[in-house]
Amino acid sequence: MNVNDPGLAEASHSATERFNRNCFCITLDRAALGAALDHEAAETGFYEAFIKSRSHLFSNVPVFLSRSAIAEMGGIVEAIEAATKLPGYRDTVLSWAPEIAQQDFGPAGALMGYDFHLDNDGPKLIEVNTNAGGAFLNALLAKAQKACCAELEQGLLVASDDDFETRVVAMFGDEWRRQRGAGSPRRIAIVDDRPEEQYLYPEFVLARQLLLKHGIDAVIGDASELHYDGGRLRLAGQEIDLVYNRLVDFALDRPQHAALRAAYRDGSVVVTPSPYNYALLAAKRNLTLLSDPAALEAVGLSADMRLRLAGVPQTVLVTPDNADFLWRSRKDMFFKPFSGHGSKAVYRGDKVTKGVWAEIARGGYVAQAFAAPGHRMIEIDGAPASRKMDVRLYTYDGKMLLSAARLYQGQTTNFRTPGGGFAPVLVV
């Protein structure tokens, strides 16, 4: 299909709207999913122990998207990645980044996540994440799908399972060589705070097992248990060559992360994604630049790339000078903290109280023009129900590894909605 043909693109968009509104097929084979998870985790009972208690982690239904919408989202990703190569862009975003983010050790950032809302005006980029969760789980989710009507035979818009695995392993090798020049890491630590308590802990296990399967020693660890001495970072006495960083302490400035911070600053360990990756790509304040055509022109971004970034909703810094205007306009805004992650301290303008506004107006927030999420109709207890949806592209070095959707209710994405959770993307 020619995604540049307006007629075909419009017909494809209409078809996806029809499927998302009217298709109530249940395509998730939970028995197959359970078997796949037990197999990939190399642990009988893994599904029962870690997934069944997370009853809203996976939705039963897919989300339908047009090929042109996927291409448009990919174009936005390419434009952002192109902007980060420009000295003027880097100088601007690093001017508001912490000191630890100023040095580029080389890595591009493992498993970036670009999150989109899709409405009648096309995809709108909501945010960029350096520690985007769910890729390993969504790769398995694709394996557990089954076609329930002829239209689904067109297949999933994901890499094949083997291809995803191969490219993820290659990604970690590439991250190593970007900093070290040659060779490959002997031991990778998948690091978070209290990892076993994290909602997405099951995917840490999947990531570890995938690396082990491909001959790379891998461990899961609590960042507070890392030790750094003699130029070596260790976990439980084992030397760590590369850290797959799942922390939301993007500047590594919390006391319990002192060992990782010191090893990173010395270049003694490869960290991906790194504070530099976060500052360059995912800091929310960057959206004020990415949504400003004049500023993008000033840093040298081409007209074609600036046109693609029309898909970034206008975002401005909240300041004392514009606070009164933004308060009056709040119903058309989302307010997001500089240092937040996920939906932490994110407020939809029409829900903001005067007390919350006083906090926002003090600074440290951006105001982003509201972009309506798409919708997917599902069935709950035999009755139709609407769920909001967003779409995440998992990428490495600007190239898509995987796509997935999330269904939810409420102000922001969550995993607490009946019928919600991760959903595979099918192309119409």
C-alpha positions in Angstrom: 0.0 0.0 0.0 1.3 3.5 -0.9 1.0 5.4 2.4 1.5 8.6 0.5 -1.7 8.1 -1.5 -4.4 10.3 0.3 -7.3 8.1 -0.9 -5.8 4.9 0.3 -4.7 6.4 3.5 -8.2 7.8 4.2 -9.8 4.4 3.3 -7.4 2.6 5.7 -8.1 5.1 8.5 -11.9 4.5 8.0 -11.3 0.8 8.2 -9.4 1.0 11.4 -12.1 3.3 13.0 -14.7 0.7 12.0 -12.7 -2.2 13.5 -11.8 -0.4 16.7 -15.5 0.5 17.1 -17.2 -2.7 16.1 -14.8 -5.7 16.5 -15.3 -7.4 19.8 -13.2 -10.4 19.0 -11.2 -11.8 21.9 -7.9 -12.7 20.3 -5.7 -13.3 23.3 -5.1 -17.0 23.9 -4.2 -16.8 27.6 -3.2 -20.5 27.8 -0.7 -19.9 25.0 0.5 -16.8 26.7 1.0 -18.6 30.0 2.9 -21.4 28.3 5.1 -18.9 26.4 5.9 -17.0 29.5 6.8 -20.1 31.5 9.0 -21.2 28.6 10.7 -17.9 28.1 11.2 -17.3 31.8 12.6 -20.9 32.1 10.4 -21.3 35.2 7.3 -23.5 35.5 4.6 -21.5 37.2 6.0 -18.1 36.3 2.7 -17.1 34.7 0.7 -18.1 37.7 3.1 -16.4 40.1 3.7 -13.1 38.4 1.0 -12.5 35.7 -2.3 -13.8 37.1 -2.0 -11.3 40.0 -1.6 -8.5 37.4 -5.1 -9.1 35.9 -5.1 -5.8 33.9 -1.6 -6.2 32.4 -2.9 -7.6 29.1 -6.1 -6.7 27.3 -8.0 -9.5 25.5 -8.3 -7.5 22.3 -6.0 -6.0 19.6 -5.9 -2.4 18.4 -6.3 -1.7 14.7 -4.1 0.9 13.1 -3.6 2.0 9.5 -0.2 1.5 7.9 -0.1 5.3 7.1 -0.6 6.1 10.8 2.4 3.9 11.7 4.4 5.5 9.0 3.5 9.0 10.3 4.5 8.0 13.8 7.8 6.7 12.5 8.3 9.9 10.7 7.9 11.9 13.9 10.5 9.6 15.6 12.9 10.1 12.7 12.5 13.9 12.9 13.2 14.0 16.7 16.2 11.8 16.3 17.4 14.0 13.4 17.0 17.1 15.7 19.2 15.5 18.4 22.1 15.3 15.8 22.2 19.1 15.5 24.7 21.0 17.7 22.2 23.8 18.2 19.5 21.4 19.5 22.0 19.6 21.8 23.3 22.9 23.2 19.7 24.1 23.9 18.5 20.9 25.7 21.7 20.4 27.6 21.5 24.0 28.9 18.7 22.9 31.2 20.1 19.4 31.9 22.0 18.5 35.1 25.8 18.3 35.1 25.9 14.5 35.0 24.1 14.6 31.6 26.6 16.8 29.9 29.0 14.1 28.8 28.2 11.8 25.9 29.9 8.4 26.4 28.4 7.0 23.1 25.4 4.8 23.8 22.2 5.8 21.9 19.8 4.5 24.6 18.4 1.0 24.7 14.6 0.5 24.0 13.4 4.1 23.7 9.6 4.6 23.9 7.6 7.1 21.9 4.1 7.5 23.1 1.2 8.7 20.8 -2.4 9.6 20.9 -4.3 9.1 17.7 -7.4 11.2 16.8 -9.0 12.4 13.6 -6.0 14.8 13.1 -3.5 12.0 13.1 -0.9 10.8 15.6 0.2 13.3 18.3 3.4 12.6 20.3 2.6 12.8 24.0 6.0 12.0 25.4 9.3 10.2 25.0 10.6 7.7 27.5 14.1 6.4 28.0 13.1 3.5 30.3 10.1 2.5 28.4 8.6 -0.7 29.9 6.8 -3.6 28.2 8.7 -4.5 25.1 9.6 -8.0 26.2 6.1 -8.6 27.4 4.6 -7.3 24.2 6.8 -9.4 22.1 5.4 -12.5 23.8 1.9 -11.1 23.7 2.1 -11.1 19.9 2.9 -14.9 20.0 -0.2 -15.6 22.0 -2.7 -13.9 19.6 -5.0 -16.0 17.4 -7.0 -14.8 14.4 -10.7 -14.8 15.0 -11.9 -13.3 11.8 -10.6 -13.1 8.2 -9.4 -9.5 8.6 -7.0 -10.5 11.4 -5.1 -12.8 9.0 -3.2 -9.7 7.8 -1.0 -10.2 10.8 0.6 -8.2 13.6 2.7 -5.2 13.0 5.6 -6.4 15.1 9.0 -7.9 14.3 8.9 -11.7 14.2 9.8 -13.1 17.5 13.2 -14.3 16.4 13.8 -10.9 14.7 12.9 -9.0 17.9 15.3 -11.2 19.9 18.1 -10.9 17.4 17.8 -7.1 17.2 17.6 -6.7 21.0 20.7 -8.7 21.5 22.4 -6.8 18.7 21.3 -3.5 20.4 23.1 -4.3 23.6 26.2 -5.3 21.7 26.0 -2.0 19.8 25.6 0.0 22.9 28.8 -1.6 24.3 30.8 -0.9 21.2 29.6 2.7 21.0 31.5 3.3 24.3 34.2 0.6 24.2 34.9 0.4 20.5 35.1 -3.4 20.2 34.0 -6.7 21.8 30.8 -7.4 23.7 29.7 -7.2 27.4 30.3 -10.3 29.4 27.7 -9.5 32.1 24.7 -7.2 32.0 22.8 -6.1 35.1 19.1 -5.2 34.7 18.8 -2.6 37.4 16.0 -0.9 39.2 15.0 0.1 42.8 13.6 -3.0 44.5 13.1 -4.8 41.2 11.0 -7.6 42.5 8.4 -5.1 43.7 8.1 -3.4 40.4 4.8 -4.0 38.5 6.8 -4.9 35.3 9.2 -7.2 37.1 8.1 -10.1 34.9 9.7 -8.5 31.9 13.0 -8.1 33.8 13.0 -11.9 34.0 12.2 -12.2 30.3 15.0 -9.8 29.4 17.5 -11.7 31.6 16.5 -15.1 30.1 16.7 -13.7 26.5 20.3 -12.5 27.1 21.3 -15.8 28.8 19.9 -17.7 25.8 22.2 -15.7 23.5 25.3 -16.4 25.6 25.4 -13.2 27.6 25.5 -13.5 31.4 22.7 -11.4 32.9 21.5 -10.6 36.4 18.7 -8.6 37.9 19.7 -6.3 40.7 18.7 -3.5 43.1 20.7 -0.4 42.3 21.3 0.2 46.1 23.2 -3.1 46.2 25.8 -2.1 43.6 29.3 -1.5 44.8 32.1 0.5 43.1 35.7 0.3 44.0 39.0 -0.1 42.1 37.4 1.1 38.9 35.0 -1.9 38.9 31.2 -1.9 39.4 30.0 -5.1 41.2 26.8 -6.7 42.2 26.9 -9.6 44.7 30.6 -9.7 44.1 30.3 -10.1 40.3 31.8 -7.5 38.0 29.2 -5.7 35.8 30.2 -4.6 32.3 26.9 -3.0 31.2 23.8 -1.7 33.1 20.4 -1.9 31.5 19.0 1.0 33.4 15.4 0.9 34.4 15.6 3.6 37.2 13.4 6.7 37.1 16.1 8.6 38.9 17.3 10.0 35.6 20.2 11.9 37.0 21.3 9.1 39.3 21.4 11.7 42.2 19.6 9.7 44.9 22.0 8.5 47.7 21.2 4.8 47.1 22.5 5.2 43.5 25.9 6.7 44.5 27.9 3.6 43.3 26.2 3.6 39.9 26.6 7.3 39.6 30.3 7.2 40.3 31.0 4.3 38.0 29.0 6.0 35.2 30.9 9.3 35.6 34.2 7.5 35.5 33.2 5.6 32.4 33.9 2.4 34.2 30.6 0.9 33.2 28.4 1.2 30.1 25.0 2.5 31.2 22.0 2.4 28.8 19.8 4.4 28.8 22.0 7.0 30.4 21.5 10.5 31.9 22.7 11.9 28.6 20.2 9.9 26.6 17.4 11.1 28.9 18.5 14.8 28.6 18.8 14.6 24.9 15.6 12.8 24.1 13.1 12.4 27.0 13.3 15.4 29.3 9.8 16.9 29.2 11.1 20.4 28.8 12.5 19.3 25.4 8.9 19.3 24.1 8.9 23.1 24.3 11.6 23.1 21.6 10.2 20.2 19.6 6.8 21.9 19.3 8.3 25.3 18.3 8.8 25.5 14.5 10.7 28.8 14.7 13.1 27.5 17.3 13.6 24.3 15.3 14.4 26.3 12.2 16.9 28.4 14.2 18.8 25.2 15.3 19.0 24.1 11.6 16.3 21.4 11.3 15.1 21.0 7.7 11.7 22.1 6.6 10.6 18.5 5.9 11.5 17.4 9.5 9.8 20.5 11.0 6.7 19.6 9.1 6.7 16.1 10.6 7.0 17.7 14.1 3.6 19.3 13.6 2.6 16.1 15.3 4.0 17.3 18.6 1.3 19.3 20.5 2.4 22.8 21.4 4.2 22.8 24.8 5.3 25.8 26.8 7.1 26.3 30.1 4.9 27.4 33.0 6.3 30.7 34.2 5.0 33.6 36.4 4.5 35.6 33.2 2.1 33.2 31.6 0.5 31.5 34.6 -2.6 33.6 34.5 -3.2 32.9 30.8 -2.5 29.2 31.3 -5.0 29.1 34.2 -7.7 30.5 32.0 -6.8 28.1 29.2 -6.3 25.1 31.5 -9.2 23.0 30.1 -7.3 22.6 26.9 -4.0 21.6 28.6 -2.1 18.9 30.3 0.5 19.9 32.9 3.6 17.8 33.4 6.5 18.1 35.8 10.1 18.4 34.4 11.3 15.5 36.5 8.2 13.3 36.5 7.8 9.9 34.9 4.8 8.0 33.6 1.7 9.7 35.0 3.3 10.9 38.2 2.1 14.4 39.1 0.6 14.8 35.6 -2.7 16.8 35.7 -5.4 17.3 33.1 -6.3 20.9 33.1 -10.0 20.5 33.6 -9.3 18.5 36.8 -6.9 21.0 38.3 -7.9 22.5 41.6 -6.7 25.9 42.8 -4.5 24.2 45.4 -2.8 22.1 42.7 -2.5 25.1 40.5 -0.6 27.0 43.1 2.0 24.2 43.1 2.1 24.2 39.3 2.4 27.9 39.0 5.5 27.9 41.3 7.4 26.4 38.3 9.0 23.1 37.2 6.1 22.2 34.9 5.3 22.4 31.2 1.8 22.9 29.7 1.0 20.7 26.8 -1.9 21.3 24.5 -4.5 18.6 25.0 -4.4 15.8 22.4 -7.4 13.5 22.6 -6.6 9.8 22.8 -8.1 7.3 20.4 -10.8 4.9 21.6 -11.3 1.1 21.4 -14.7 -0.5 22.0 -14.5 -3.7 24.1 -17.0 -6.0 25.8 -17.3 -6.2 29.6 -19.7 -8.8 30.9 -21.4 -8.9 27.5 -21.9 -5.1 27.3 -20.0 -2.7 25.0 -17.6 -0.3 26.8 -15.2 2.3 25.5 -11.5 2.4 26.5 -9.0 5.1 25.7 -5.9 4.0 23.9 -2.4 5.2 23.3 0.3 3.6 21.1 4.0 3.1 22.0 6.8 2.6 19.4 9.8 0.9 20.9 12.9 2.0 19.1 16.6 1.8 19.0 18.7 4.5 17.3 15.6 5.8 15.6 14.5 2.5 14.2 11.3 0.7 15.3 11.7 -2.6 17.1 8.1 -3.1 18.2 4.8 -1.4 18.4 2.1 -1.9 21.1 -1.0 -0.2 22.4 -2.3 0.4 25.9 -6.0 0.5 26.8 -7.2 2.4 29.9 -9.7 4.6 31.6 -9.1 7.7 33.6 -6.8 10.7 33.2 -3.7 8.8 32.1 -2.5 5.4 31.1 -2.6 2.8 33.9 -2.9 -0.9 34.4 -6.0 -0.8 36.7 -8.7 -0.8 34.1 -11.0 -3.9 33.5 -10.5 -4.9 29.9 -7.4 -2.7 29.7 -3.7 -3.2 29.6 -1.2 -3.9 26.8 -2.7 -4.8 23.4 -1.1 -5.8 20.2 -1.3 -3.6 17.1 -2.8 -5.1 13.9 -2.4 -3.3 10.6 -5.4 -2.6 8.3 
